[in-house]
Amino acid sequence: MLIRHRLAAVDVLAACKAFVAVSRHGSFTVGAAAVGIPQSVASRRIAALERHYGARLLERTSRSATLTAFGKEMLPPARRLVELATTLEQEAERAKLRPFRVAVPTTSTALALAQFVADAHHCQLNLDLYQADPTERAELARTGEVRAAFIAVAPDQGMWRVPLGVADSSGPHFGPLYLETLRTGRADRRSRRRRVWIQPEDDVPHIRDRLTRTRDALGLLPAQVAIGTSLVAATAEVLGTDDLLLCAHSQAVEFGLHWRPIGELELSRGYAVAAAQREDAERIGSLPSATIARCLGLPNN
């Protein structure tokens, strides 16, 4: 009489796979090969299953394996278990390939986004990227319309920090630009005043308000710090004039502009991952940090 021993659920599944294969082929050798395991492993797994249920499943001879009466009763449910497990594995693979929508900044370049998607594929994550301004990204994450979003936060609260400076179409320049040099004297009041253009990505309190406070403290005119309706519009104001674009160094390189830091203050974009589900935020956070950094416009180290 066989003594019953308990098997773990995974062990039962593996044993059932071996049992179904050996039963189908009537041979331990052929059945084991069909499921990609050695004959000795198949034999041990079926023996463990027999001990688990306390009865023999197969009659063994030197050349064949035939079902016992108990084995005939157990084969249909064992086959269903194996089929369900196979279906579950297939569904899991399909689920991993379903698009994982992420809201990213409009400042991200096509190449950086493509590399982000490619690297995510290696981590079994199929990204569907949606570019949006800071306010929209935060709202999309809050409502769950995207699985995750890179939201704008103060630099000391973010996982990623992108230094900002100003860029123009002249140059190259050496050293920082001091905003006080944009102030015009009485004799120059009729001349065109240089402006600093803020793009929508930087139209957030921790950047915009600090810049406008510095403007006022230095005695610049309110119009000398302006907000563009889009990145294209802000950049267009800079090309062909002596105006300045507030931007990351990587953007200046992309646009063919000459970048330098601001002398009076340090400004940076801060980014964090927001998601309605914690596990979604963790999945994005587990991706290669260098890839995320490039996507957000951080300089290469």
KEKOL-930254 format. One line per field, with one value per residue: residue number from 1; residue in three letters; x, y, z of N, C-alpha, C, O in turn. Coordinates in steps of 0.2 Angstrom, whole numbers. Atoms other than C-alpha are relative to their C-alpha. Layout:
N
balum <- c(NUM ...)
rovo <- c(ALA ...)
n.X <- c(X ...)
n.Y <- c(Y ...)
n.Z <- c(Z ...)
ca.X <- c(X ...)
ca.Y <- c(Y ...)
ca.Z <- c(Z ...)
c.X <- c(X ...)
c.Y <- c(Y ...)
c.Z <- c(Z ...)
o.X <- c(X ...)
o.Y <- c(Y ...)
o.Z <- c(Z ...)
//
This chain:
301
balum <- c(1 2 3 4 5 6 7 8 9 10 11 12 13 14 15 16 17 18 19 20 21 22 23 24 25 26 27 28 29 30 31 32 33 34 35 36 37 38 39 40 41 42 43 44 45 46 47 48 49 50 51 52 53 54 55 56 57 58 59 60 61 62 63 64 65 66 67 68 69 70 71 72 73 74 75 76 77 78 79 80 81 82 83 84 85 86 87 88 89 90 91 92 93 94 95 96 97 98 99 100 101 102 103 104 105 106 107 108 109 110 111 112 113 114 115 116 117 118 119 120 121 122 123 124 125 126 127 128 129 130 131 132 133 134 135 136 137 138 139 140 141 142 143 144 145 146 147 148 149 150 151 152 153 154 155 156 157 158 159 160 161 162 163 164 165 166 167 168 169 170 171 172 173 174 175 176 177 178 179 180 181 182 183 184 185 186 187 188 189 190 191 192 193 194 195 196 197 198 199 200 201 202 203 204 205 206 207 208 209 210 211 212 213 214 215 216 217 218 219 220 221 222 223 224 225 226 227 228 229 230 231 232 233 234 235 236 237 238 239 240 241 242 243 244 245 246 247 248 249 250 251 252 253 254 255 256 257 258 259 260 261 262 263 264 265 266 267 268 269 270 271 272 273 274 275 276 277 278 279 280 281 282 283 284 285 286 287 288 289 290 291 292 293 294 295 296 297 298 299 300 301)
rovo <- c(MET LEU ILE ARG HIS ARG LEU ALA ALA VAL ASP VAL LEU ALA ALA CYS LYS ALA PHE VAL ALA VAL SER ARG HIS GLY SER PHE THR VAL GLY ALA ALA ALA VAL GLY ILE PRO GLN SER VAL ALA SER ARG ARG ILE ALA ALA LEU GLU ARG HIS TYR GLY ALA ARG LEU LEU GLU ARG THR SER ARG SER ALA THR LEU THR ALA PHE GLY LYS GLU MET LEU PRO PRO ALA ARG ARG LEU VAL GLU LEU ALA THR THR LEU GLU GLN GLU ALA GLU ARG ALA LYS LEU ARG PRO PHE ARG VAL ALA VAL PRO THR THR SER THR ALA LEU ALA LEU ALA GLN PHE VAL ALA ASP ALA HIS HIS CYS GLN LEU ASN LEU ASP LEU TYR GLN ALA ASP PRO THR GLU ARG ALA GLU LEU ALA ARG THR GLY GLU VAL ARG ALA ALA PHE ILE ALA VAL ALA PRO ASP GLN GLY MET TRP ARG VAL PRO LEU GLY VAL ALA ASP SER SER GLY PRO HIS PHE GLY PRO LEU TYR LEU GLU THR LEU ARG THR GLY ARG ALA ASP ARG ARG SER ARG ARG ARG ARG VAL TRP ILE GLN PRO GLU ASP ASP VAL PRO HIS ILE ARG ASP ARG LEU THR ARG THR ARG ASP ALA LEU GLY LEU LEU PRO ALA GLN VAL ALA ILE GLY THR SER LEU VAL ALA ALA THR ALA GLU VAL LEU GLY THR ASP ASP LEU LEU LEU CYS ALA HIS SER GLN ALA VAL GLU PHE GLY LEU HIS TRP ARG PRO ILE GLY GLU LEU GLU LEU SER ARG GLY TYR ALA VAL ALA ALA ALA GLN ARG GLU ASP ALA GLU ARG ILE GLY SER LEU PRO SER ALA THR ILE ALA ARG CYS LEU GLY LEU PRO ASN ASN)
n.X <- c(4 -4 2 1 -4 3 -4 2 4 -4 -3 6 0 -6 2 5 -3 -3 5 4 -4 -2 6 2 -5 -1 -7 -4 -6 3 4 -5 -2 5 0 -7 -3 -3 4 -1 4 7 1 1 6 6 0 2 7 3 0 4 7 0 2 -4 3 -3 -3 -6 -4 -6 1 6 4 7 4 4 7 0 -3 5 4 -3 -3 3 -1 -7 -1 3 -4 -5 3 1 -6 -2 4 -2 -6 1 3 -5 -4 4 1 -6 0 5 -3 -1 0 -4 0 -7 0 0 -7 -4 -2 2 -5 0 6 -1 -4 4 5 -4 -3 5 1 -5 3 7 5 2 2 4 -2 4 -3 5 -3 0 7 4 -3 3 7 1 -2 5 6 -2 0 -6 -3 -5 -2 -6 3 -4 -1 -6 -6 -2 5 0 -5 -4 -1 -2 -2 2 -4 3 -3 2 -3 -7 -5 1 -1 -5 3 7 4 3 7 0 -3 5 3 -2 0 5 -2 2 7 4 -3 4 -2 -1 5 -1 6 2 4 6 -3 -3 5 2 -1 -6 -4 3 0 -7 -3 3 -2 -7 1 2 -6 -5 3 2 7 4 0 -6 1 6 1 2 6 -3 -8 -1 1 -5 -7 0 -2 -7 -4 -1 0 -4 3 -2 4 -1 1 -5 -6 1 5 -4 -4 5 2 -5 0 -5 3 -4 4 2 -5 3 3 0 6 0 7 0 5 2 5 7 4 5 -2 -7 -4 -1 -6 -6 -2 -3 -6 -5 -4 -7 0 -3 5 5 -4 0 7 2 -4 -6 -6 -4 -6)
n.Y <- c(-6 -6 -5 -6 -6 -6 -4 -7 -1 -1 7 4 -1 3 7 1 -1 6 5 0 2 7 3 -1 3 7 1 -5 -3 -4 -5 -4 -4 -5 -6 -3 2 6 5 1 -6 1 6 -2 -4 4 4 -5 -2 6 -1 -5 2 6 6 0 -3 4 6 -1 6 -3 -4 -5 -3 0 -3 4 -3 -6 -5 -1 -5 -6 -3 -5 -7 -2 -3 -7 -4 -2 -5 -6 -3 -3 -6 -5 -2 -4 -6 -4 -3 -5 -6 -4 -3 -5 -7 -3 -7 -4 -7 -2 -7 -2 -1 6 1 6 5 2 3 6 4 2 5 6 3 3 6 5 1 2 -5 -3 -7 -4 -7 -6 -6 -5 -6 2 0 5 7 1 1 7 5 -1 4 7 0 3 4 -4 -6 -4 -7 -6 -1 -4 4 4 5 5 6 -2 -7 -2 -7 -5 -6 -4 1 -5 2 -3 4 3 -4 3 -3 -1 -6 -3 -3 -7 -3 -1 -6 -5 -7 -5 -2 6 2 1 6 6 3 8 3 7 3 6 5 3 5 -3 -5 3 -5 0 -3 -6 -5 -2 -4 -7 -3 -2 -6 -6 -2 -3 -6 2 -1 6 3 3 7 1 7 3 4 6 0 -3 -7 -3 0 -4 -6 -1 1 -6 -6 1 2 6 5 4 7 4 0 5 -3 -5 3 2 -6 -3 -6 -1 1 -1 0 -7 -2 -2 5 7 3 7 4 6 5 6 4 0 6 2 7 0 5 -3 -5 4 3 -5 -1 6 -1 -3 -7 -4 -1 -5 -6 -2 -2 -6 -6 -1 1 7 0)
n.Z <- c(0 1 -5 3 -2 3 5 1 6 6 1 3 7 4 0 4 7 2 0 6 6 0 2 7 4 -3 -1 -4 3 5 -4 -3 5 3 -4 -1 -7 0 -1 -7 -3 1 -4 -7 -1 0 -7 -6 0 -3 -7 -2 0 -3 4 6 6 6 -1 4 3 3 6 0 -6 2 -5 -5 -1 -4 5 5 -3 -1 6 2 -4 1 6 0 -4 5 5 -4 -2 7 2 -5 3 6 -2 -3 5 3 -5 0 6 1 -1 -7 3 -5 2 0 2 7 1 2 7 3 -1 -7 -1 3 -5 -6 2 2 -7 -3 3 -3 -7 1 -1 6 -2 5 -3 2 -2 -2 -4 -7 -3 3 -3 -7 0 2 -5 -5 2 2 7 2 -6 -4 3 -2 -2 -2 -7 -2 1 -6 -1 6 1 5 0 7 -1 5 1 5 7 5 7 1 -3 -7 -6 -6 -6 -1 2 -5 3 -1 6 4 -2 5 -3 3 7 5 -1 7 4 -1 -6 0 -4 -1 1 -4 4 -4 -5 -6 -2 -6 -5 -3 5 3 -5 -2 5 0 -6 1 5 -4 -5 4 3 7 1 0 7 1 -2 3 0 7 0 1 1 6 0 -4 3 5 -3 -1 6 4 -4 -5 -6 -4 -1 -7 2 -2 5 5 5 4 5 5 3 3 -4 -4 -7 -6 -6 -2 -5 -7 -4 3 2 3 0 -4 3 -4 3 -3 2 -4 -4 -3 3 7 -1 -2 6 4 -3 1 6 0 -2 6 5 -2 -1 7 2 -3 2 -4 4 -1 -5)
ca.X <- c(0 7 8 2 14 9 16 17 5 19 26 8 8 25 20 4 13 24 10 -1 14 19 1 -1 15 14 32 43 57 46 34 49 56 40 40 59 64 75 67 73 65 48 49 52 38 25 31 29 12 7 13 4 -13 -9 -12 -3 -6 4 9 27 36 53 45 29 18 0 -14 -21 -39 -35 -24 -38 -49 -36 -30 -44 -43 -24 -25 -37 -25 -11 -22 -27 -9 -4 -18 -13 5 -1 -12 2 13 -1 -4 15 13 -2 2 8 3 15 14 31 36 34 53 58 67 61 77 77 59 63 77 66 53 67 75 58 55 70 61 45 36 27 27 14 21 10 18 9 13 15 -3 -10 2 -3 -21 -19 -10 -23 -38 -29 -30 -12 -3 10 17 33 26 34 40 52 70 72 57 61 70 77 84 87 98 91 100 97 101 102 107 123 139 148 148 160 153 136 123 118 100 105 114 97 92 92 97 87 97 92 73 68 79 72 73 80 67 69 56 48 42 26 37 44 28 27 28 45 53 42 40 58 63 50 55 73 67 58 73 84 73 69 52 38 38 56 51 38 29 27 11 22 40 39 33 45 60 54 55 73 79 85 84 94 81 84 76 75 79 90 107 101 87 100 110 95 90 107 107 121 118 124 119 111 122 110 101 100 85 81 66 62 53 44 34 15 3 -14 -7 9 14 13 25 37 37 42 55 63 68 86 89 100 86 74 87 89 71 69 83 97 115 125 138)
ca.Y <- c(0 17 30 47 62 80 89 107 114 118 100 93 102 96 79 80 86 71 59 65 64 47 41 48 40 24 26 34 38 45 54 62 68 76 88 91 82 67 50 48 65 60 43 52 65 52 41 57 60 42 44 60 52 35 24 19 28 17 -1 -1 -14 -13 -7 2 11 7 16 7 9 23 31 30 40 53 56 67 80 79 83 98 104 104 113 126 129 131 143 153 154 160 173 179 182 191 202 207 212 223 242 250 268 281 300 308 326 335 339 321 318 305 296 296 290 276 270 270 259 247 245 242 228 219 221 213 229 236 255 266 284 299 316 330 346 345 349 336 322 324 324 308 299 305 298 282 287 282 268 280 297 307 322 339 341 352 346 341 330 321 305 314 332 341 357 372 387 399 397 409 408 418 411 401 408 406 407 410 423 435 441 458 461 461 477 492 510 525 529 511 512 513 498 481 472 454 442 425 413 399 384 375 361 374 384 377 386 380 386 400 409 409 416 430 434 436 447 459 459 464 478 469 473 461 457 452 435 428 411 402 394 379 373 377 394 398 392 401 417 414 409 424 436 439 432 417 401 393 375 360 358 343 354 368 355 348 366 371 384 390 385 392 392 407 417 423 407 388 381 363 352 338 322 308 294 295 280 275 258 257 241 252 265 251 243 260 263 246 251 256 272 279 276 286 299 301 302 316 326 323 325 309 306)
ca.Z <- c(0 -5 9 5 4 1 -15 -17 -31 -43 -40 -44 -60 -66 -61 -70 -86 -85 -81 -96 -108 -103 -104 -121 -128 -117 -114 -100 -112 -126 -114 -105 -121 -127 -112 -112 -96 -93 -92 -74 -69 -77 -67 -51 -53 -57 -42 -31 -38 -34 -17 -15 -20 -12 -27 -43 -59 -71 -73 -78 -89 -97 -113 -109 -97 -96 -86 -70 -66 -54 -68 -80 -68 -65 -82 -88 -73 -75 -93 -89 -76 -89 -102 -89 -84 -103 -106 -90 -97 -114 -106 -95 -110 -119 -104 -104 -122 -120 -121 -105 -108 -100 -101 -105 -107 -124 -122 -125 -141 -153 -152 -133 -133 -145 -134 -119 -128 -135 -117 -110 -122 -115 -98 -105 -105 -120 -118 -127 -124 -124 -124 -114 -104 -85 -80 -92 -86 -68 -72 -83 -69 -57 -67 -72 -91 -92 -81 -76 -79 -77 -67 -63 -45 -36 -39 -21 -22 -38 -43 -58 -59 -76 -74 -84 -92 -106 -125 -139 -158 -155 -148 -142 -125 -110 -93 -86 -92 -79 -81 -74 -91 -99 -90 -102 -97 -100 -116 -123 -118 -137 -142 -142 -125 -124 -117 -109 -115 -104 -113 -107 -98 -87 -84 -66 -50 -44 -60 -67 -50 -45 -62 -61 -43 -49 -64 -52 -40 -54 -61 -78 -86 -84 -103 -102 -95 -107 -108 -125 -130 -135 -137 -155 -152 -139 -149 -164 -154 -151 -168 -178 -163 -148 -136 -124 -122 -104 -108 -104 -112 -122 -130 -135 -144 -153 -158 -163 -149 -138 -119 -103 -85 -77 -66 -52 -48 -52 -60 -63 -68 -56 -61 -51 -57 -53 -55 -49 -44 -34 -44 -61 -53 -47 -65 -73 -59 -62 -79 -83 -74 -89 -101 -91 -88 -107 -110 -98 -105 -92 -99 -102 -88)
c.X <- c(4 -2 0 5 -3 5 -2 -4 4 3 -6 0 5 -1 -5 2 4 -5 -4 5 2 -6 -2 4 1 7 3 5 -3 -4 5 3 -5 -1 7 3 3 -5 0 -4 -8 -2 -1 -6 -6 0 -2 -7 -4 0 -5 -8 -1 -2 4 -4 1 3 6 3 6 -1 -5 -2 -7 -4 -3 -7 0 3 -5 -5 3 3 -4 1 7 1 -3 4 6 -2 -1 7 3 -3 2 7 0 -3 5 5 -3 -1 7 1 -5 3 0 1 4 0 7 0 1 7 4 1 -3 5 0 -6 0 4 -3 -5 4 3 -6 -2 4 -2 -7 -5 -1 -3 -4 1 -5 3 -5 4 -1 -7 -4 3 -2 -7 -1 2 -5 -7 1 -1 6 2 4 2 6 -3 5 0 6 6 1 -5 0 5 5 0 4 2 -3 5 -4 4 -2 3 7 5 5 1 5 -3 -7 -3 -3 -6 1 3 -6 -4 3 0 -5 2 -2 -7 -3 3 -4 3 1 -5 3 -7 -1 -4 -5 3 2 -5 -3 3 8 6 -2 0 7 3 -3 2 7 -1 -2 5 5 -2 -1 -8 -3 0 7 1 -7 -1 -3 -6 2 7 2 0 5 7 0 1 7 4 0 -1 5 -3 3 -5 2 -1 6 5 -1 -5 4 4 -5 -2 5 1 6 -2 5 -4 -2 4 -3 -4 0 -7 0 -7 1 -6 -1 -5 -7 -4 -6 1 7 4 2 6 6 2 4 7 5 4 7 0 3 -4 -5 3 0 -6 -2 5 6 6 3 6 6)
c.Y <- c(6 5 7 5 6 3 7 1 0 -7 -4 1 -3 -7 -2 0 -7 -6 0 -2 -7 -5 0 -4 -8 -2 5 4 5 6 6 5 5 6 2 -2 -7 -6 -1 5 -2 -6 2 4 -4 -4 5 1 -6 -1 5 -2 -7 -6 1 2 -4 -7 0 -7 3 3 4 2 0 3 -6 3 7 5 2 6 7 3 6 7 2 4 8 5 3 5 7 4 3 6 6 3 4 7 5 4 5 6 4 4 6 7 2 8 5 7 3 8 2 2 -6 0 -6 -6 -3 -5 -7 -5 -2 -6 -6 -3 -3 -7 -5 -2 -3 5 4 7 3 7 5 6 6 5 -3 -1 -6 -7 -1 -2 -7 -5 0 -4 -7 -1 -3 -5 4 6 3 7 5 1 4 -4 -4 -6 -5 -5 2 8 2 7 4 6 4 -1 5 -3 3 -4 -3 5 -3 3 1 6 3 4 8 4 1 7 5 7 4 2 -6 -1 -1 -6 -6 -4 -7 -3 -7 -4 -7 -4 -3 -5 4 6 -3 4 0 2 7 6 2 4 7 4 3 6 6 2 4 6 -1 2 -6 -4 -3 -8 -2 -8 -2 -4 -8 0 3 7 4 0 4 8 2 0 6 6 -1 -2 -7 -5 -4 -7 -4 0 -4 3 5 -4 -2 6 4 7 0 1 3 1 8 2 1 -6 -7 -3 -7 -3 -6 -4 -5 -4 0 -6 -1 -6 0 -5 3 4 -4 -3 6 1 -5 0 3 7 5 1 5 7 4 3 6 6 1 -1 -7 1 -4)
c.Z <- c(0 6 -3 2 -4 -5 0 -7 -6 -2 -3 -7 -4 0 -5 -7 -2 -1 -7 -6 0 -2 -7 -4 2 1 4 -4 -5 3 3 -5 -3 5 2 6 -1 2 8 4 -1 5 7 2 0 6 5 -1 2 7 3 0 3 -4 -7 -6 -6 2 -4 -2 -3 -6 -1 7 -1 6 5 0 3 -5 -5 2 1 -6 -3 4 -1 -6 0 4 -4 -5 3 1 -7 -2 5 -2 -6 2 3 -5 -4 4 0 -6 -1 2 7 -1 6 -3 1 -2 -7 -2 -2 -7 -3 1 7 2 -3 4 6 -2 -1 7 4 -2 3 7 0 2 -6 1 -6 3 -3 3 2 5 8 3 -2 3 7 0 -3 5 5 -2 -2 -8 -3 6 4 -4 3 2 2 7 1 0 6 2 -5 0 -5 0 -7 1 -6 -1 -5 -6 -5 -7 -1 4 -4 5 5 6 0 -3 6 -2 1 -7 -5 1 -5 4 -3 -7 -5 1 -7 -3 3 6 -1 5 1 -1 4 -4 5 5 6 3 7 5 3 -5 -2 6 2 -6 0 6 -2 -5 3 4 -4 -4 -7 -1 0 -7 -2 2 -3 0 -7 0 -1 -1 -6 0 4 -3 -6 1 1 -6 -4 4 5 7 2 1 7 -2 3 -5 -6 -5 -4 -5 -5 -4 -4 3 4 8 5 6 2 6 7 4 -4 0 -2 0 5 -2 5 -4 4 -3 4 4 1 -5 -7 1 1 -7 -4 4 0 -6 0 1 -6 -5 2 0 -7 -3 3 -1 4 -5 1 4 -4)
o.X <- c(9 -8 4 6 -5 11 -8 -3 2 3 -4 -1 4 0 -5 0 3 -4 -5 2 2 -5 -4 2 4 9 2 5 -1 -4 3 3 -3 -3 7 7 1 -9 -6 -7 -11 -7 -6 -9 -10 -5 -6 -11 -10 -5 -8 -11 -7 -5 6 -10 -3 5 6 3 7 3 -6 0 -9 -2 -5 -8 -4 1 -5 -8 0 4 -1 2 9 5 -1 5 8 1 0 7 6 0 3 8 3 -1 5 7 0 0 6 4 -4 8 -6 6 2 1 9 -5 3 9 10 -3 -4 3 1 -6 -2 3 -2 -5 2 2 -5 -4 2 0 -10 -10 4 -8 -2 -2 -7 4 -10 10 -5 -8 -7 -1 -4 -9 -5 -1 -7 -9 -4 -1 7 0 5 1 7 -4 11 -6 10 5 4 -4 -4 10 11 -5 9 -2 -3 8 -10 10 -8 7 10 3 6 5 5 -3 -11 1 -7 -5 -3 1 -5 -8 9 -4 -8 -3 -3 -9 -8 0 -7 9 -4 -6 7 -12 4 -9 -4 0 2 -3 -9 8 11 11 2 3 8 7 0 2 8 3 1 6 8 2 -2 -11 -1 0 7 6 -12 3 -8 -6 -2 10 7 4 8 11 5 4 10 9 -6 -1 9 -1 7 -11 8 -6 10 4 0 -4 3 4 -3 -3 4 4 9 -5 11 -10 1 5 0 -5 2 -10 5 -12 6 -11 4 -8 -7 -4 -5 -1 11 10 7 11 12 8 9 12 11 8 8 -3 1 -4 -6 0 -1 -7 -6 3 10 6 2 10 11)
o.Y <- c(7 6 9 6 6 4 9 -3 -3 -9 -9 -3 -6 -10 -7 -4 -9 -10 -5 -5 -10 -9 -5 -7 -11 -8 11 10 11 12 12 11 11 11 7 3 -11 -4 -3 4 -1 -6 0 4 -3 -5 2 2 -6 -2 4 0 -9 -11 6 1 -5 -7 2 -12 9 7 8 -1 3 2 -11 8 11 11 8 10 12 9 11 12 8 9 12 11 9 10 12 10 8 11 12 9 10 12 11 9 10 12 11 9 10 8 2 10 4 8 3 10 -3 2 -5 0 -11 -11 -9 -9 -12 -11 -8 -10 -12 -9 -8 -11 -11 -7 -3 3 6 8 2 9 5 7 7 3 -7 -6 -10 -12 -7 -6 -11 -11 -6 -8 -10 -6 -5 -4 2 7 2 11 3 2 5 -10 -10 -10 -10 -5 0 11 0 12 2 8 3 -2 7 -7 2 -9 -1 10 -9 9 0 11 -1 8 11 10 5 9 6 8 3 3 -5 -7 -5 -8 -6 -5 -10 -1 -10 -2 -11 -2 -3 -6 1 10 -4 7 5 3 12 11 8 9 12 10 9 11 11 9 8 10 4 2 -12 -10 -7 -11 0 -12 1 -8 -12 5 6 11 9 5 7 11 7 3 9 12 -6 -2 -10 -3 -6 -9 -2 2 -3 2 6 -1 -2 5 8 12 -6 5 2 2 12 -2 -1 -6 -7 -3 -9 -1 -9 -2 -8 -1 -1 -6 0 -7 2 -3 1 5 -2 -4 4 2 -4 -4 7 11 10 6 9 12 10 8 10 12 6 -5 -9 6 -4)
o.Z <- c(4 8 -7 8 -9 -3 1 -11 -11 -7 -7 -11 -9 -5 -8 -12 -7 -5 -10 -11 -6 -5 -10 -9 -1 1 3 -4 -6 1 2 -4 -5 2 6 9 -5 6 11 9 4 8 11 7 4 9 10 5 5 10 8 5 4 -2 -9 -7 -11 7 -10 2 -3 -8 -5 12 -6 12 2 -3 1 -5 -7 -1 0 -6 -4 1 0 -7 -3 2 -4 -6 0 0 -7 -4 2 -2 -7 -1 2 -4 -6 1 0 -6 -6 6 10 -3 12 -9 7 -5 -11 -8 -5 -11 1 2 9 6 0 4 8 2 1 7 7 1 4 10 5 4 -9 2 -12 8 -9 9 -1 7 9 7 1 4 8 4 -1 5 8 3 -4 -10 -9 12 10 -10 9 -3 5 10 -3 1 6 7 -5 3 -5 1 -8 2 -12 4 -7 -6 -5 -7 -6 7 -10 4 5 7 -5 -4 10 -7 -3 -8 -10 -2 -6 9 -8 -11 -11 -2 -7 -8 8 7 -3 10 -3 2 4 -7 11 11 11 7 7 4 3 -3 -2 5 4 -4 -1 5 0 -5 2 5 -1 -8 -11 4 -2 -7 -7 0 0 0 -9 5 0 -1 -7 -3 1 -3 -8 -3 0 -7 -6 1 5 12 -1 3 7 -4 7 -11 -12 -11 -10 -11 -11 -10 -7 0 5 9 4 6 -1 11 12 10 -10 5 -6 4 5 -4 8 -9 10 -10 11 10 -3 -6 -10 -3 -2 -8 -7 1 1 -7 5 -2 -7 -8 -2 -2 -8 -6 0 1 4 -9 7 4 -1)
//
